Amino acid sequence: MNSHFDAINWINGHFQWDNHFKYDELKPVFGFCLLWNIFENEQCNKNANPTAILNCVDHAFINNAGSTFQRKRYTDCLGFFRRRYFSNGELSTEDENNNKLLDDFFQNGKGQELRNIVRQAFARPSPELKIIIHALLLLTYRVRNNLFHGEKELYKLPRQVDLFNAINRFLATFLDDIRKC
């Protein structure tokens, strides 16, 4: 038996979409999977959820007063997400591909609190850095859920390279900063 299995080739052969997947186009998605694994393992005790995400940021800011976190390292990513998910003073519940963003946050008692965190990061001209990081991690968690629970349609992934590149930059920045704490 050949030890190498080409999953992309298998997918291309079994699903008839307009375009075949190419490894280079999907590198940001693969990178996201690896970066998320590192984040969830190191910062959420292998159990990422909104509470664990908020707690890991709070803990870093309490222990280190946030001194290792630099606002300028997060502003580009915040701007990307603002343009993508916030317009006319309102937070969208879906992205341009109709992937769910924040709806699952409403299914527990913290739903409104979590939505408010994201709204504060987007609506305020100069939100607290901790709020920015909370919001970006919550949105990253939602993208992760969309990817791994089937909400993201596979054939649309190559059109979302910018999203995964922005998230990957953010996760790498956060992991670099939190390791300094």
TANOR-V970367 format. One record per pair of residues at least 12 apart in sequence whose ideal C-beta (glycine too) atoms are under 10 Angstrom apart, sorted by sequence separation. I is the first residue (numbers start at 0). GAP is how many residues later the second one is. If there is no record, write none. Layout:
i & gap
I & GAP
I & GAP
This chain:
i & gap
7 & 12
8 & 12
35 & 12
39 & 12
42 & 12
43 & 12
56 & 12
83 & 12
92 & 12
101 & 12
102 & 12
104 & 12
118 & 12
119 & 12
120 & 12
7 & 13
39 & 13
42 & 13
92 & 13
101 & 13
104 & 13
116 & 13
117 & 13
120 & 13
121 & 13
146 & 13
6 & 14
7 & 14
8 & 14
38 & 14
41 & 14
42 & 14
100 & 14
116 & 14
119 & 14
120 & 14
145 & 14
7 & 15
115 & 15
116 & 15
119 & 15
120 & 15
39 & 16
42 & 16
84 & 16
101 & 16
117 & 16
118 & 16
5 & 17
7 & 17
38 & 17
42 & 17
83 & 17
84 & 17
100 & 17
101 & 17
116 & 17
117 & 17
120 & 17
121 & 17
142 & 17
146 & 17
7 & 18
116 & 18
117 & 18
120 & 18
115 & 19
80 & 20
113 & 20
116 & 20
117 & 20
142 & 20
113 & 21
116 & 21
117 & 21
142 & 21
92 & 22
114 & 23
142 & 23
143 & 23
90 & 24
113 & 24
117 & 24
138 & 24
142 & 24
90 & 25
139 & 26
90 & 27
113 & 27
138 & 27
139 & 27
90 & 28
113 & 28
138 & 28
139 & 28
89 & 29
88 & 30
90 & 30
91 & 30
135 & 30
136 & 30
139 & 30
90 & 31
135 & 31
138 & 31
139 & 31
85 & 32
89 & 32
90 & 32
84 & 33
85 & 33
88 & 33
89 & 33
104 & 33
136 & 33
88 & 34
135 & 34
136 & 34
139 & 34
85 & 35
86 & 35
135 & 35
85 & 36
101 & 36
104 & 36
80 & 37
84 & 37
85 & 37
100 & 37
101 & 37
103 & 37
104 & 37
132 & 37
135 & 37
136 & 37
100 & 38
103 & 38
135 & 38
81 & 39
82 & 39
102 & 39
80 & 40
81 & 40
101 & 40
132 & 40
80 & 41
81 & 41
100 & 41
103 & 41
132 & 41
99 & 42
100 & 42
103 & 42
77 & 43
98 & 43
77 & 44
90 & 44
94 & 44
98 & 44
100 & 44
132 & 44
99 & 45
100 & 45
103 & 45
132 & 45
98 & 46
99 & 46
73 & 47
94 & 47
98 & 47
103 & 47
94 & 48
98 & 48
77 & 49
96 & 49
99 & 49
84 & 50
100 & 50
77 & 51
80 & 51
94 & 51
99 & 51
98 & 52
99 & 52
81 & 53
97 & 53
98 & 53
49 & 54
74 & 54
77 & 54
80 & 54
84 & 54
96 & 54
98 & 54
49 & 55
70 & 55
73 & 55
76 & 55
77 & 55
80 & 55
83 & 55
96 & 55
97 & 55
53 & 56
70 & 56
72 & 56
76 & 56
79 & 56
96 & 56
50 & 57
70 & 57
74 & 57
77 & 57
84 & 57
93 & 57
94 & 57
98 & 57
49 & 58
70 & 58
73 & 58
77 & 58
80 & 58
97 & 58
48 & 59
50 & 59
53 & 59
69 & 59
73 & 59
76 & 59
80 & 59
96 & 59
49 & 60
53 & 60
68 & 60
95 & 60
96 & 60
48 & 61
49 & 61
52 & 61
68 & 61
70 & 61
73 & 61
98 & 61
65 & 62
70 & 62
73 & 62
76 & 62
96 & 62
49 & 63
50 & 63
53 & 63
65 & 63
68 & 63
76 & 63
95 & 63
96 & 63
49 & 64
65 & 64
68 & 64
95 & 64
98 & 64
94 & 65
96 & 66
49 & 67
60 & 67
65 & 67
95 & 67
60 & 68
61 & 68
94 & 68
60 & 69
59 & 70
56 & 72
57 & 72
60 & 72
56 & 73
59 & 73
60 & 73
56 & 74
56 & 75
57 & 75
53 & 76
56 & 76
57 & 76
55 & 77
56 & 77
55 & 78
83 & 78
53 & 79
56 & 79
83 & 79
52 & 80
53 & 80
56 & 80
52 & 81
55 & 81
56 & 81
79 & 82
80 & 82
83 & 82
52 & 83
53 & 83
79 & 83
49 & 84
52 & 84
53 & 84
51 & 85
52 & 85
79 & 85
80 & 85
79 & 86
80 & 86
49 & 87
52 & 87
78 & 87
79 & 87
49 & 88
52 & 88
77 & 88
47 & 89
51 & 89
76 & 89
79 & 89
80 & 89
75 & 90
76 & 90
79 & 90
49 & 91
76 & 91
47 & 92
48 & 92
49 & 92
76 & 92
77 & 92
43 & 93
47 & 93
75 & 93
76 & 93
42 & 94
75 & 94
76 & 94
73 & 95
47 & 96
72 & 96
73 & 96
76 & 96
43 & 97
47 & 97
72 & 97
75 & 97
76 & 97
38 & 98
73 & 99
72 & 100
73 & 100
38 & 101
39 & 101
72 & 101
38 & 102
69 & 103
72 & 103
73 & 103
35 & 104
39 & 104
68 & 104
72 & 104
34 & 105
35 & 105
38 & 105
68 & 105
35 & 107
69 & 107
31 & 108
35 & 108
67 & 108
68 & 108
67 & 109
68 & 109
66 & 110
67 & 110
31 & 111
32 & 111
35 & 111
65 & 111
67 & 111
68 & 111
31 & 112
35 & 112
67 & 112
68 & 112
63 & 113
66 & 113
67 & 113
32 & 114
59 & 114
63 & 114
66 & 114
31 & 115
32 & 115
65 & 115
63 & 116
64 & 116
56 & 117
59 & 117
63 & 117
28 & 118
55 & 118
59 & 118
62 & 118
58 & 119
59 & 119
61 & 119
59 & 120
60 & 120
56 & 121
59 & 121
55 & 122
58 & 122
28 & 123
28 & 125
25 & 128
28 & 128
27 & 129
28 & 129
34 & 129
27 & 130
25 & 131
28 & 131
31 & 131
32 & 131
35 & 131
42 & 131
24 & 132
25 & 132
27 & 132
28 & 132
31 & 132
34 & 132
35 & 132
38 & 132
42 & 132
20 & 133
24 & 133
27 & 133
30 & 133
31 & 133
34 & 133
37 & 133
38 & 133
41 & 133
20 & 134
23 & 134
24 & 134
26 & 134
27 & 134
28 & 134
29 & 134
30 & 134
33 & 134
34 & 134
37 & 134
19 & 135
25 & 135
27 & 135
28 & 135
31 & 135
34 & 135
35 & 135
38 & 135
42 & 135
16 & 136
18 & 136
20 & 136
21 & 136
24 & 136
27 & 136
30 & 136
31 & 136
34 & 136
38 & 136
41 & 136
42 & 136
16 & 137
17 & 137
20 & 137
23 & 137
26 & 137
27 & 137
30 & 137
33 & 137
34 & 137
37 & 137
41 & 137
16 & 138
19 & 138
25 & 138
26 & 138
27 & 138
29 & 138
14 & 139
15 & 139
16 & 139
18 & 139
27 & 139
28 & 139
31 & 139
34 & 139
38 & 139
14 & 140
18 & 140
27 & 140
30 & 140
34 & 140
16 & 141
26 & 141
27 & 141
30 & 141
10 & 143
10 & 144
